[in-house]
Amino acid sequence: MSDLNYSECRSASLLKQLAAMVYDSLLIFAVLFLASAIALVFNHGEAIEHNPMFTFYLVFTVFIFYAWFWHKSGQTLGMRVWKIRIIDEYGANPGWGVSFLRLGFALVSLLCFGLGYLWRLFTPYTWHDRISGTRIIDLSTPRKPDQPS
């Protein structure tokens, strides 16, 4: 698959993107569980209640999870299972800054009742892909040169 030209790939369907998100959410819960266990050690085993720094720590952990996978390989584990990949406007893995920008606006897309994701039903990109200059491609079926993405 290393000789695959990413410009020949179709944009991934919203269904595949959501399926990868569900898969990744299971991994995120495990990562957040571990991150919380580490935080409890530093809090002498006491419950952490209503602490904005703890909330920031957990959100930052999620951002690092996604940004690291996207920057390193262009795919989270869920994306790998569903054969989709994120690329930047040059066809490469997104950098750290682009990944954080995309994640921030993905949160905005969700907070707008998911409208940023539903936008994908009508265009080949979500709001956060458009803003960050990224694209989720489907690696399972390359498009023919005369087909739109």
C-alpha angles and dihedrals in degrees: 000000000000091000092056113123105223092207087067092060125097121235110267117254121252088243092058091046092051092046090053089048091054091049091048092047089065089054091045091055090054092047092048090048090054092044090051091049090053091049090051090056089057090046092055092250094299121136115262108226130180094345114152091199090057090050090049089049092054094046090047089051090055091047091050091048093056098035093050094051093044094047094044102043109353090245139081116211090263091051090050091053092050093042096239129130139190119233133176125232090280095052094254132115110282117257125240094266094049090047092052091046091051092047092050092052092042086061089051089049090055094045089055088067091272093297091135089060096041088055085074089072090069103031135033091252143047123236092260092048090052094049095044096042093240134128134200109224132195110235095188098072121030112205125240115250093253095051123093118236 
